[in-house]
Amino acid sequence: MELFLFLLLTLKHAVCDLYLQSFLTINKRAYWGGWQHYVHHAIGTLAVLVWFCDPVIAIGLAVADGIAHWHIDWAKHRLLSWYETANGVGMESASRNNYWLVQALDQMLHFATYFILCLIVLGHS
């Protein structure tokens, strides 16, 4: 059950972070989907967790996931913006290896969030 829950949360992440977010992005400079993106994640997490724990706990954890996602993405955005301001060019253009390292760290933090959610759900089942 533990691995299945983690699998479902990572599949939810792929749908929300890649597919659904594509509808919120006109181009890299005109992203308007912040809060909608975090709500997608919270609703997706709720849809998964409601099958594994008490609905009240599922709602609380879904809100926590939305907030965690918001803060992780905000930190990534601030780091990339700082780099561009400091260097006059975006990290994606100037330092592709570092850009992809930042993207990897972002994803690792999201997956760590799902791991923590799984631990909490297992503690309540």
N, C-alpha and C positions, 0 to 999 in steps of 0.2 A: 504494500500500500504506500509506503514512504516514497519509493522510487516513482511510482505511478503519479503521486501528487506532484512531485518535483517535475516530472515530465510534462504534466498538464500545465503547470505554471510557466515552464520555459516555452511551450508551444503558444500559450496565451501571449507571452512576451513577444514572440516573433510576429504574431498577427498584429498586435497593437503597436509595436515599435517600428515595424517595417511596412506592413500592408496598410493599416488604417492611417498611420501618420502620413503616408504618401498623399492622402486626400487633403491634408492640412498644409501642404508645402507647395507653394507656387514656384519658388526658387529658393536657393540658400539664403538670399538676402531678404526674402519676403515671407518668412515663416509666421503664421498667425495662429498656430494651433496649440499653444502652451496649455491652457487649462483643459481644453477638450482632450488633448493627448493624455493628461493625467487622469481625467475621468474615464477615458477608455480603459486605462490600466486598472483602475479601481473596480470598474464594472466587470472586466474580464476576470480579475482575481476573485471577486464575489461569486461569479458564475462557476468558478472551479471549486472554491472552498466550501460553498454551501452543501456540497455532496460529502464533505469530509468532517464537518464539525457543526456545532450549534449555530443556527443562523445569526444570532447576536454576535458571537465571536467572529463569524465570517464577515459580517458587516464591519466590525471594528478593525479586523486585519486588512480588509479591502481598502478602507480609508487610510490606514497606516501605509499600505503599499503605494497608494496614489501620492501621499505626502512624501514618502521616501523617493519615489520616482522623480517627483518635482525637484527635490533638493539635489539629487544626483545630477540630473540634467542641468539644473541651474549652475552647479559648480563647474560642470564641463563647459557650459556656455561662457561663464565668466573667465575661465582659464583661456579659452580660445580667443575671446575678445581682448583680454589683457595682452596676449601674444601679438595680436594684430596691431593694437595700439602702440605697443612698445617697439615693434619692428617695422611697421608700415606695410606689412604684407601678411596675409593669412597663413597660419601654420600649415594648412593643407597644401599650399603652394610652395612655401619656403622650407618646410621641414617635414616631409611626408612621413618619415619613420616616427617622429614624435607625434604627429597628428594621429597616426594609427595606434600608437601607444595610448594616447588619451582616449580614443574610441574603445580600445580593449579594456582599459581600466573602468570606463563607464559601464561596459557590459558585465565585467566581473562584479562590480558593486551591485548591479541589478540581480545577478544570479545569487550573490551572497544574501540579498534581501529575501529571495525565494527560499533559500536554505533555512534562514531564520524563521520565515513563516511556517515552513514544514515542521521545524522543531516545536514551535508554539502549538500548532495543530496537534501534533503527536502527544504533547503534554496534556492536552484537553480531551483526548479520546480514550 
